Amino acid sequence: MLARFRLLCVLICAFLAAACSYHSRLSADIYPTENRSPALPVRLLLASDTSGQKYFVFKDYHLSTAVHAYKIDLRKGALIATADALGTLFSQVTVDKPKHATEYDYLVRLTYHVTDPRENSLESVQWLNYSQMPHLQTHVTLTFENPQTGEVFYTAYATRQHQVELNNTTAAALRAETASSLSLALPLTTSVYTQQMGERIKYTLSRDLRHCLEEIMQTLQADQAVFTGQ
């Protein structure tokens, strides 16, 4: 009987842990490509080994106990979004390893990371009410290098900062979880809230990355003579 009780406790703990976790990745369609400007006759190789954050990891706490954990893969989505953005301006954009850059006019390196300006580490953010929702600050840098010499030719940077906002669905899920904190419904309400909150975090990350890239593309378009020599 004791062994069965222990097994039940382990299963319940495992279920709660799974219910409290959100794992996802940035989507591949962050940057719109319908409206393209006349392409500049410049060939770019976007380095596939991006620098900066590979994952966004965030935990929120209730009464000093980690209740919800979020992990979002940033790498592929950010790289595709950057390639799509550059493709709206330049005639050829290829994602590959930097060693192949000698066949192109410029090697472009993406640096992308997200911080909370109020905290030393996103993994230590704590909030207990709406007024303390996390603020996410997105930083995007594109560095253009001469593929022959490695010399930096051009650098463009943009940043955005927004607080994660709860939509009606997420707010309702949070209220349901709070109301069921001492009931058997907690695993269900926790799972619903965690997934809803994870989607809001991913939405904020995707939107701010897109806005940063849009600003950088505007800067590049204004400076197009730098790349064409005209």
N, C-alpha and C positions, 0 to 999 in steps of 0.2 A: 504493500500500500504506500509506504514511504517513497519507494522508488518511482511509483507512478505519479505521486504528487510532485516529486522533483522534476520528472520529465515534463509534466504539465507546466510547471513554472518556467522551465527552459523554453518550451514552445511559445508560451505567452510572451516572454521577454523577446524572443526572436521576432515574433509577429509585431510587437510594438516597435522594435528597432526598424523593421522594414517599413512600417507605416509612417515612421517619422523621417524617412529619408526620401530625397528627391534627386534623381540623376537624369541629366539630359545633355543636350549639346546645342550650340547655336545652329540655326537652320541655314540652308544653303541659298536662300533667296532673300537675303537681307537688303541688298542694294538693287533698286529698280534699274533695268537696262533698256527700257523702251525708248527713252529720249536721249539719243546719242548726238553729240556734236560732230561736225566734220572731223574725221580722224586726222590727227597729226601723224606725219610719216616717220614715226619713231618706233623702234622695236624694243620692248622691255622684257626682261626676265625678272619675275617676282620670285625671290628666294623662298623655297619651300620650308627651309628651316627658320621659321620666324622666331624672333626673340621676344622676351616678355613672358606674360602669364600663359600657361598652358591650360590651367583649370581655374575656374572661379569657385571658391569654397567659402561657404557662409553658414554660420550656426546662430540660431536665436535661442534665448534662454528664458525659462520661467522659473523663478525662485532658485536661481543658480544651478539648475539642472538642465542639461542640454535636451531639448525636446524635439527640435526640428533641425535637420542638417540638409544642406543643399550643395550639390556639386555639378557644375556645368562645364562641359568641354568647350573651350574657346577656339582651339587651333584651326580646325578645318573651316568652320563657319567664317571666322575672321579673314582667313586667307582667300576664300572664295569671294567674299564681299569686296575685298580689296582688289582682286583681279577684275571683278565685274565693274567696279568704279573706274579703274584705270582704262578698262576697255571702252568706256564711253568717250574717252579723249584720244587715246593712242591707237595706231593702226594694228599693232600686234602686242599682245600680252600673253606670256607663257609662264606657267608656274613650274619651276624645276629647281634642281640643286645649283648652287652658285658656280660650281665648276664648269657649267655649260654656258656661262654668261658671256664668254668671249665672242660668241656668235651674235650678240645683240648690241644695241647702242648703249643701253644702260642696265645696270643691275639695281634692282629696287629691293630694299629691306624694310619689312614691316616690324614696328615695335608697338605692342598693344598691351595695356594692362589697366586694371580697375582697382581703385582704392576707395576707402572711406576716409575723407579728410579729418574726421573727428577721432579716428582710432589708429592705433599702431598696426593692428592686424585685423583684417576682416573676420578672421576666425574667432576673435574675442568680442565682437560686437554684441551688445546686450540691449534689448528693448522690451518693454513691458506694456506699452500702450501706443496709440497711433502717433502721438507727438514724438516718439523716439524711433520711428521707422528708419531704416538705414538710408544714408545718402551715398550714392555710388558716383564716383568721379572717374570718367573714362578718359584715357590718354592714348592718342594715336599719333605715331610719327612715321613718315615715309622718307627714307633716305635713298637718294639716287647716287650711284657710284659709277665711276669709269671702270668698265669690266677689265680693261687692260692693266690699269695701274692700282685700282682699289681706292683711288682718291675720291673723296666725297665731292659731288658736283652740285647737289641741291638737296635741301631738307625742308619738309613741310610738316607742320604740327597743328593739332587741334585737340580741344578738350571739351567735355560736357559734364555737368553735374546735376543730378536729379535725385529727389527722394523717391524711394519705391512707394507707389501709391496702391492702396487697396481698391479694387473695383467692388461692385455690389456683391458679386458672388463670393469673393474672397472674404469680405467683411462678414457676410452671413456665415461662412464656414468657421471663421474665428469665433463668432458668438456661439455657434453650436458646440464647438470644442470646449469653450469655457464653461458652458452650461452643463456639459456632460463629464466634467473633470473627475467626478467621483462616482461615475456610473459605468456599467458594462459597455456602454456605447462609445466610450472614449477611443478605442482603437479605430473604429470607423470614422468618427469625426476628426480625429487626428490625421488620418490618411487623406481625407478630403481636403482639409485645410492645407496640409503640407504640399499636396499637388497643386492646389490653386495658388498658393504663395510662390511656389517654384516657377509657375508660369508667369507670374507678375515680375519676378526678378529677371527671368529670361527676356521678357518683353522690354524691360528697362535697358538691359544690356544691348539688345539688338537695336533698339531705337537710337540709343546714344552713339553706338558704333556707326550706324548709318549717317547720322547727322555730322559726326566728325569727318567721315569720308566725303560727304557732300561739301563741307567747308574746304577741305583740302583740294577737291576737284575744282572748285571755284578759283582757288589760289593758283593752281596749275594752269587753268585756262587763261587767267589774267597774265601769267608769265610764260605763255607758250613760246614767245620769241626766244626765250632762253634755250629751249630745246631745238628749235628749228633754225636759229641763227638769222631769222628774218625780222 
